[in-house]
């Protein structure tokens, strides 16, 4: 069960990184800086993606150390 928890934590961490870089790489936001998608949505998605990554990576380390 701990192995599954570790694998899921690593997978969610990877998906958090993908969510963080999505608006700046493969799912570009609009180019006008005054638009809502550029000014609010992209930075919010970046911050939440990094937060998901950090929490999941921390959980993966905790699960790994408990083995």
Secondary structure in CASP SS format (residue, H / E / C, confidence):
PFRMAT SS
TARGET T0000
AUTHOR 0000-0000-0000
METHOD secondary structure of the structure
MODEL  1
X C 1.00
X H 1.00
X H 1.00
X H 1.00
X H 1.00
X H 1.00
X H 1.00
X H 1.00
X H 1.00
X H 1.00
X H 1.00
X H 1.00
X H 1.00
X H 1.00
X H 1.00
X H 1.00
X H 1.00
X H 1.00
X H 1.00
X H 1.00
X H 1.00
X H 1.00
X C 1.00
X C 1.00
X C 1.00
X C 1.00
X C 1.00
X C 1.00
X C 1.00
X C 1.00
X C 1.00
X C 1.00
X C 1.00
X C 1.00
X C 1.00
X H 1.00
X H 1.00
X H 1.00
X H 1.00
X H 1.00
X H 1.00
X H 1.00
X H 1.00
X H 1.00
X H 1.00
X H 1.00
X H 1.00
X H 1.00
X H 1.00
X H 1.00
X H 1.00
X H 1.00
X H 1.00
X H 1.00
X H 1.00
X H 1.00
X H 1.00
X H 1.00
X H 1.00
X H 1.00
X H 1.00
X H 1.00
X H 1.00
X H 1.00
X H 1.00
X H 1.00
X C 1.00
END
